Amino acid sequence: MPAISLFLGIVIFMNYSDHQPPHFHARYQGYEASFTFDGEILAGDMPTRQRKYIAAWSLMHEEDLAANWELCRNHLAPFNIEPLR
């Protein structure tokens, strides 16, 4: 799973041939969760503060996430997305 962004100790990544609905994964200090592109958690667990950071980042980059989703679904390498600052 290629990492597409890293910020505040959070690693964001996507699978190459993942299942629907479109989503991404995040890891932080032993926590792992999957999120929709509008920042809602689908599965897993994440501390509240990091969940809010991830949700804010995903809302800022919904179009980039959708473009990366299509790349991954076609087995192409996704591009990096700017971190949350």
Secondary structure, 3 states (H helix, E strand, C coil): CCEEEEECCEEEECCCCCCCCCCEEEEECCEEEEECCCCCEEEEECCHHHHHHHHHHHHHCHHHHHHHHHHHHCCCCCCCCCCCC
